[in-house]
Amino acid sequence: MGLDIGASVIKAAEIQMSGKGNILKKFGMIPVAPGAIEDGRIMDMPEVANTIRSLFKSLKIREKKSLFPPEGRQW
């Protein structure tokens, strides 16, 4: 599972890894409330956490392990 927390959008992807390659199983994006993230810093942690929970619930993601892209890089 990959998670990208951006200033205006949070993205999540669930990937199945196999010997034949990787398969994108689920992908979704959800907007972040204005002011919740500013200049790369989370200003409203409860709001961001609730947004992530909403995204996971809508995608039916149950995975607990996640990969994050390095700071400043996007997927």
VENQUI-V263566 format. One record per pair of residues at least 12 apart in sequence whose C-alpha atoms are under 10 Angstrom apart, sorted by the first residue. I is the first residue (numbers start at 1). J is the second residue. D is the distance in whole Angstrom. If there is no record, write none. Layout:
i=I j=J d=D
i=I j=J d=D
This chain:
i=1 j=13 d=6
i=1 j=14 d=4
i=1 j=15 d=6
i=1 j=16 d=9
i=1 j=24 d=10
i=1 j=25 d=10
i=1 j=26 d=9
i=1 j=27 d=10
i=1 j=61 d=8
i=1 j=62 d=9
i=1 j=63 d=7
i=1 j=64 d=8
i=1 j=65 d=7
i=1 j=66 d=5
i=1 j=67 d=6
i=1 j=68 d=9
i=2 j=14 d=6
i=2 j=15 d=8
i=2 j=27 d=9
i=2 j=63 d=10
i=2 j=65 d=9
i=2 j=66 d=5
i=2 j=67 d=5
i=2 j=68 d=6
i=2 j=69 d=8
i=2 j=75 d=10
i=3 j=27 d=10
i=3 j=28 d=10
i=3 j=29 d=10
i=3 j=52 d=9
i=3 j=66 d=7
i=3 j=67 d=6
i=3 j=68 d=6
i=3 j=69 d=8
i=3 j=75 d=10
i=4 j=29 d=9
i=4 j=66 d=10
i=4 j=67 d=9
i=4 j=68 d=6
i=4 j=69 d=7
i=4 j=70 d=10
i=4 j=71 d=10
i=4 j=73 d=9
i=4 j=74 d=8
i=4 j=75 d=8
i=5 j=29 d=10
i=5 j=30 d=10
i=5 j=32 d=9
i=5 j=37 d=9
i=5 j=40 d=9
i=5 j=42 d=9
i=5 j=48 d=9
i=5 j=52 d=9
i=5 j=68 d=9
i=5 j=69 d=9
i=5 j=71 d=10
i=5 j=74 d=9
i=6 j=31 d=9
i=6 j=32 d=8
i=6 j=37 d=8
i=6 j=38 d=9
i=6 j=39 d=10
i=6 j=40 d=7
i=6 j=41 d=10
i=6 j=42 d=10
i=6 j=72 d=10
i=6 j=74 d=9
i=7 j=31 d=9
i=7 j=32 d=7
i=7 j=33 d=9
i=7 j=34 d=9
i=7 j=35 d=9
i=7 j=36 d=8
i=7 j=37 d=5
i=7 j=38 d=6
i=7 j=39 d=7
i=7 j=40 d=7
i=7 j=41 d=8
i=7 j=42 d=9
i=8 j=30 d=9
i=8 j=31 d=6
i=8 j=32 d=5
i=8 j=33 d=7
i=8 j=34 d=7
i=8 j=35 d=9
i=8 j=36 d=9
i=8 j=37 d=8
i=8 j=38 d=9
i=9 j=29 d=6
i=9 j=30 d=6
i=9 j=31 d=4
i=9 j=32 d=5
i=9 j=33 d=9
i=9 j=37 d=10
i=9 j=51 d=10
i=10 j=28 d=8
i=10 j=29 d=6
i=10 j=30 d=5
i=10 j=31 d=6
i=10 j=32 d=7
i=10 j=48 d=9
i=10 j=51 d=8
i=10 j=52 d=7
i=10 j=55 d=8
i=11 j=27 d=7
i=11 j=28 d=6
i=11 j=29 d=4
i=11 j=30 d=7
i=11 j=31 d=9
i=11 j=52 d=9
i=11 j=55 d=8
i=11 j=56 d=10
i=11 j=75 d=9
i=12 j=26 d=8
i=12 j=27 d=6
i=12 j=28 d=5
i=12 j=29 d=6
i=12 j=30 d=9
i=12 j=52 d=9
i=12 j=55 d=8
i=12 j=56 d=8
i=12 j=59 d=9
i=12 j=61 d=9
i=12 j=66 d=9
i=12 j=67 d=10
i=12 j=68 d=10
i=13 j=25 d=8
i=13 j=26 d=5
i=13 j=27 d=4
i=13 j=28 d=7
i=13 j=29 d=9
i=13 j=56 d=10
i=13 j=59 d=9
i=13 j=61 d=9
i=13 j=66 d=10
i=13 j=67 d=10
i=14 j=26 d=5
i=14 j=27 d=6
i=14 j=28 d=9
i=14 j=59 d=9
i=14 j=61 d=7
i=14 j=62 d=10
i=14 j=63 d=8
i=14 j=66 d=9
i=15 j=27 d=9
i=25 j=59 d=10
i=26 j=59 d=7
i=26 j=60 d=9
i=26 j=61 d=8
i=27 j=55 d=10
i=27 j=56 d=10
i=27 j=59 d=7
i=27 j=61 d=10
i=28 j=55 d=7
i=28 j=56 d=9
i=28 j=58 d=9
i=28 j=59 d=7
i=29 j=52 d=10
i=29 j=55 d=7
i=29 j=56 d=10
i=29 j=59 d=10
i=30 j=51 d=7
i=30 j=52 d=8
i=30 j=54 d=8
i=30 j=55 d=6
i=30 j=58 d=10
i=31 j=48 d=10
i=31 j=51 d=8
i=31 j=52 d=10
i=31 j=55 d=10
i=32 j=47 d=8
i=32 j=48 d=7
i=32 j=51 d=7
i=32 j=52 d=9
i=33 j=47 d=8
i=33 j=48 d=8
i=33 j=51 d=8
i=35 j=47 d=10
i=36 j=48 d=7
i=40 j=71 d=9
i=40 j=72 d=9
